[in-house]
């Protein structure tokens, strides 16, 4: 394992995340097995943010073995993946932006992220109506250069939530650039305040709300669209487990509904990770296994959704023994349930679940070591998606 600690986020030619080439097909085919060869330092380019020497980024360690041991996406599935990940405003010749840059609909070239100075300049960025928010943050609509609509997300300065919001923002930065994470437009951190700009979400809705509040409308989405969302979510797990060096566990998935709130559907019907507050790192070679936070009051609402090795009793919770060490295989256990929720009551539900039955059975193995990798599951989903599309 490469023992270096990286302090700047900069992955040459996106090899660690997107593979070798900068063309339409392979430019978005992430985490190539050879990606470890040109890994550089990891951190922030924007001097405004003053995070170059931050401990958060110093702890970001790359494990070359993790990249080498990943099964390659078969050539016959690459066009399927390319089509799945391409945005409505992108063409086959569109080259993904590098870290620290963004492109919005209507832009010909990638632009550098906005820093603190630009974010504070009302001639550059205008703040609009409230879009929504949570306990620790609030989102407003924004207008960039009087032309481009985006979202402005700020923390609420609540002492118990400020750090969690800041970590979530930094996690989103860490995931850039990725076809699986909501695109960052800019970032400013001046503790205790932090502001992050993302692509427009005026018409965005997380999958849980889309499913619950507009269920009649949700059923109006085609079976293909819903399965594409499920496939891309599996791809997101693949990216977390293999595209960032050492694996990351998505800890904020306590129930099937909560899992769906972590993914947002944009106006062009693309689905992305958006709520990434808790993504601890796994370092198996050095015996480092993270623990995920318990549910409120230590009561698991949906124990069946949680991987067996992660479950706990109320008595264990009272004795402070409820936080069980986990690795990325606890995410794999949850994939079949998330997919079933997304495609339930569709005309193709039985067909799709039958096609995925074998890999789903493997996902539910009681022994986490015997569960497939996210890449193995992703490949099976792409095979079914290819058959579905033809």
C-alpha positions in Angstrom: 0.0 0.0 0.0 1.2 3.5 -0.8 1.8 5.0 2.7 2.0 8.7 1.5 -0.5 11.2 2.9 -1.8 13.6 0.3 -2.5 17.2 1.1 -3.9 18.6 -2.2 -6.7 17.3 -4.3 -5.3 16.9 -7.8 -5.5 13.7 -9.7 -3.6 13.9 -13.0 -5.8 13.5 -16.1 -8.5 12.1 -13.8 -6.9 8.7 -14.2 -7.7 7.7 -10.6 -11.4 8.4 -11.2 -12.2 8.3 -14.8 -9.7 5.9 -16.4 -7.1 6.7 -19.0 -8.7 8.6 -21.9 -10.2 12.0 -22.3 -12.8 11.0 -24.9 -16.5 10.5 -24.7 -16.6 6.8 -24.0 -13.7 6.3 -21.7 -13.5 9.8 -20.2 -16.4 8.9 -18.0 -15.6 5.3 -17.4 -14.3 5.9 -13.9 -11.7 4.2 -11.8 -9.7 2.3 -14.4 -7.5 -0.5 -12.9 -4.4 1.4 -14.2 -5.6 4.6 -12.6 -3.1 4.4 -9.7 -0.1 5.1 -12.0 -0.5 8.9 -12.2 -2.0 9.8 -8.9 -0.8 13.1 -7.6 -1.5 15.0 -4.4 -5.0 15.6 -3.1 -6.4 18.9 -1.7 -8.0 22.2 -2.7 -6.7 24.3 -5.6 -8.6 27.4 -4.5 -6.3 29.5 -2.3 -9.3 31.4 -1.0 -10.4 28.4 0.9 -7.1 28.0 2.8 -7.5 24.3 3.2 -4.2 23.1 1.7 -2.8 22.0 5.0 -6.1 21.0 6.6 -6.1 17.7 8.5 -9.2 16.5 6.7 -7.4 16.4 3.4 -4.1 15.2 5.0 -6.0 12.1 6.1 -7.1 11.3 2.6 -4.9 8.3 1.8 -4.6 6.5 -1.6 -4.3 2.7 -1.7 -2.9 1.7 -5.1 -3.9 -1.9 -4.6 -7.6 -0.9 -4.2 -7.5 0.5 -7.7 -5.5 -2.4 -9.2 -7.9 -5.1 -8.0 -11.0 -3.7 -9.5 -12.6 -5.7 -12.4 -12.6 -3.7 -15.6 -15.9 -2.7 -17.2 -16.3 -5.0 -20.3 -15.9 -3.2 -23.6 -19.4 -4.2 -24.7 -20.9 -2.4 -21.7 -19.0 0.9 -22.1 -21.4 2.5 -24.5 -24.3 1.7 -22.1 -22.3 3.3 -19.2 -21.5 6.3 -21.4 -25.1 6.9 -22.2 -26.2 6.4 -18.6 -23.8 9.0 -17.3 -24.1 11.7 -20.0 -26.1 14.8 -19.1 -28.8 16.2 -21.3 -26.5 19.2 -22.2 -23.5 17.1 -23.0 -22.6 15.4 -26.3 -20.5 12.4 -27.1 -17.5 14.7 -27.5 -17.9 16.5 -24.2 -14.9 16.2 -22.0 -15.6 16.1 -18.2 -14.2 19.1 -16.3 -11.2 18.6 -14.1 -11.1 19.1 -10.3 -11.8 22.7 -9.4 -13.8 23.5 -12.6 -17.5 23.3 -13.6 -19.7 23.5 -16.7 -23.3 24.5 -16.7 -25.9 24.2 -19.5 -25.0 26.8 -22.0 -21.3 27.0 -21.2 -18.9 25.9 -24.0 -15.9 25.6 -21.7 -15.2 24.6 -18.1 -15.0 27.5 -15.6 -13.0 27.6 -12.4 -14.9 27.3 -9.1 -16.0 30.5 -7.5 -14.0 31.4 -4.3 -14.9 33.6 -1.3 -14.3 36.8 -3.1 -16.6 36.0 -6.0 -19.3 34.5 -3.8 -19.5 37.7 -1.8 -19.6 39.9 -4.9 -23.2 40.7 -5.6 -22.4 41.8 -9.2 -21.3 38.2 -9.8 -23.7 36.2 -7.7 -27.2 37.2 -6.6 -29.1 35.4 -3.9 -32.8 34.5 -4.4 -35.6 32.7 -2.7 -35.3 29.9 -0.1 -35.3 26.5 -1.8 -35.3 24.4 1.4 -32.9 23.2 4.0 -32.3 20.9 7.0 -31.4 21.2 10.7 -27.9 22.6 9.9 -28.1 24.2 6.5 -30.4 26.3 4.3 -30.5 26.5 0.5 -31.3 29.6 -1.6 -31.6 29.9 -5.4 -28.8 32.0 -7.0 -28.1 33.7 -10.2 -24.5 33.7 -11.6 -23.5 36.4 -14.0 -27.3 37.3 -14.3 -27.6 34.2 -16.5 -26.9 30.9 -14.8 -29.3 29.5 -12.1 -27.6 27.6 -9.2 -28.1 26.7 -5.5 -26.4 28.5 -2.6 -26.2 26.3 0.5 -25.1 27.9 3.8 -24.8 26.5 7.3 -27.1 27.9 10.0 -24.3 28.4 12.6 -25.8 25.9 15.0 -22.9 24.8 17.2 -23.9 21.1 17.2 -24.4 21.0 13.4 -21.7 23.3 12.0 -19.0 20.7 12.0 -21.3 18.1 10.4 -22.3 20.5 7.6 -18.7 21.5 7.0 -17.6 17.9 6.7 -20.5 17.2 4.3 -19.4 20.1 2.2 -15.8 18.9 2.1 -17.0 15.4 1.3 -18.8 16.8 -1.7 -15.6 18.6 -2.8 -13.7 15.3 -2.3 -16.1 13.5 -4.7 -15.5 16.0 -7.5 -15.4 15.6 -10.4 -17.8 12.7 -10.6 -20.8 11.8 -12.7 -22.3 10.4 -9.5 -22.1 13.5 -7.2 -23.9 16.8 -7.5 -21.7 19.3 -9.3 -19.9 22.0 -7.3 -19.8 25.5 -8.7 -17.9 27.2 -5.9 -16.9 27.0 -2.2 -16.0 29.4 0.6 -15.1 28.3 4.2 -14.6 31.0 6.8 -15.3 29.1 10.1 -17.8 29.0 11.6 -19.4 29.9 8.2 -19.3 27.8 5.1 -21.0 28.3 1.7 -21.1 25.8 -1.1 -22.6 26.5 -4.6 -24.0 23.6 -6.6 -25.9 23.3 -9.8 -29.5 24.5 -9.8 -31.9 22.6 -7.7 -35.1 24.7 -8.1 -36.8 21.7 -9.7 -34.7 19.1 -7.9 -36.3 16.6 -5.5 -34.7 13.7 -3.6 -35.9 10.3 -4.6 -37.8 9.8 -1.3 -39.9 12.9 -1.8 -40.4 12.2 -5.5 -41.7 8.7 -4.5 -43.8 9.8 -1.6 -45.3 13.2 -2.4 -45.8 12.7 -6.1 -46.3 8.9 -6.2 -48.9 9.1 -9.0 -46.4 11.2 -11.0 -43.6 8.9 -10.0 -45.4 5.9 -11.5 -45.5 8.1 -14.6 -41.8 7.8 -15.0 -40.9 5.0 -17.5 -39.6 1.7 -16.2 -36.4 2.4 -18.1 -35.9 5.7 -16.3 -36.4 4.2 -12.9 -34.0 1.3 -13.6 -31.5 3.8 -14.9 -31.7 5.6 -11.5 -31.2 2.3 -9.7 -28.2 1.4 -11.9 -26.6 4.8 -11.3 -27.0 4.5 -7.6 -25.1 1.2 -7.8 -22.5 3.1 -9.8 -22.3 5.6 -7.0 -21.5 2.9 -4.5 -18.9 1.6 -6.9 -17.3 5.1 -7.0 -17.3 5.4 -3.2 -15.7 1.9 -2.8 -13.2 2.0 -5.7 -12.9 5.5 -7.2 -11.3 7.3 -4.2 -8.4 5.2 -3.2 -9.4 3.5 0.0 -13.1 2.5 0.2 -15.6 4.9 1.8 -18.8 3.6 3.5 -22.0 5.5 3.1 -23.1 5.5 6.7 -26.2 7.7 6.4 -28.4 4.9 5.2 -30.4 3.7 8.1 -33.7 2.9 6.3 -34.7 2.5 2.7 -36.5 5.8 2.7 -33.5 7.6 4.3 -31.2 6.0 1.7 -33.4 7.5 -1.1 -33.1 11.0 0.5 -29.4 10.9 -0.1 -29.9 11.0 -3.9 -31.3 13.9 -5.7 -33.0 14.0 -9.1 -32.2 17.2 -11.2 -34.4 18.9 -13.7 -32.8 16.8 -16.5 -33.8 13.6 -14.6 -30.2 12.8 -13.7 -29.7 11.3 -10.2 -26.7 12.3 -8.0 -25.4 11.8 -4.5 -26.1 15.1 -2.7 -26.2 14.5 1.1 -22.7 13.1 1.9 -22.2 14.1 5.5 -20.9 10.7 6.7 -18.4 8.9 4.4 -15.8 7.3 6.7 -12.8 5.6 5.2 -11.9 1.9 5.5 -8.2 0.8 5.7 -8.3 -3.0 5.9 -4.5 -3.5 5.7 -4.0 -1.4 8.8 -7.0 -2.7 10.6 -9.0 0.5 10.4 -12.8 -0.1 10.2 -15.2 2.8 10.8 -18.3 2.8 12.9 -21.6 4.4 11.8 -23.7 6.6 14.0 -26.8 4.9 15.6 -30.3 5.8 14.8 -32.2 8.2 17.1 -32.6 6.8 20.7 -30.8 3.6 19.5 -33.9 2.1 18.0 -33.5 0.6 14.5 -36.6 1.4 12.5 -36.0 -1.1 9.8 -33.5 -3.7 11.1 -33.8 -5.9 7.9 -32.4 -3.0 5.8 -29.2 -2.8 7.9 -26.5 -5.4 7.3 -26.4 -8.1 10.0 -22.9 -7.1 11.1 -24.1 -3.6 11.7 -27.2 -4.3 13.8 -27.4 -3.8 17.5 -29.8 -4.2 20.4 -31.2 -1.6 22.6 -29.2 -3.1 25.5 -26.0 -2.7 23.5 -27.0 0.9 22.7 -27.4 1.6 26.5 -24.0 0.1 27.2 -22.3 2.1 24.4 -21.6 -1.1 22.5 -23.9 -0.4 19.5 -21.3 1.0 17.1 -20.1 -2.0 15.2 -17.0 -1.9 12.9 -18.1 -2.1 9.3 -16.6 -2.0 5.8 -18.0 -1.2 2.4 -19.8 -4.6 2.2 -22.4 -3.2 4.5 -23.5 -0.9 1.6 -23.8 -3.9 -0.7 -26.4 -5.5 1.6 -28.7 -2.5 1.0 -28.6 -2.5 -2.8 -31.4 -5.0 -3.5 -33.9 -3.1 -1.2 -33.1 0.3 -2.7 -33.6 -1.1 -6.2 -36.9 -2.9 -5.3 -38.2 0.4 -3.9 -37.3 2.3 -7.1 -38.9 -0.1 -9.5 -41.9 -1.4 -7.4 -45.2 -1.6 -9.2 -43.6 -1.1 -12.6 -44.6 -3.3 -15.5 -41.0 -4.6 -15.6 -40.6 -5.2 -11.9 -40.8 -9.0 -12.0 -38.6 -9.2 -15.1 -35.9 -7.0 -13.6 -35.9 -8.6 -10.2 -35.7 -12.0 -11.8 -32.7 -10.9 -13.9 -31.0 -9.6 -10.8 -32.0 -12.4 -8.5 -28.7 -14.2 -8.5 -26.5 -11.1 -7.8 -29.1 -9.9 -5.2 -28.8 -13.2 -3.4 -25.1 -12.7 -3.2 -25.6 -9.2 -1.9 -27.6 -10.7 1.0 -25.0 -13.2 2.1 -24.8 -13.2 5.9 -21.0 -13.2 5.6 -19.9 -9.8 4.3 -16.7 -11.3 2.9 -18.7 -13.4 0.5 -20.8 -10.5 -0.8 -19.8 -9.2 -4.3 -18.0 -5.9 -4.8 -20.0 -2.9 -5.9 -18.2 -3.2 -9.2 -19.4 -6.8 -9.7 -23.0 -5.7 -8.9 -22.6 -2.6 -11.2 -21.5 -4.8 -14.1 -24.6 -7.1 -13.7 -26.9 -4.0 -13.6 -25.3 -2.7 -16.8 -25.8 -6.1 -18.5 -29.5 -5.9 -17.6 -29.8 -2.3 -18.7 -28.2 -3.1 -22.0 -30.8 -5.8 -22.6 -33.6 -3.4 -21.4 -32.5 -0.8 -23.9 -32.5 -3.1 -26.9 
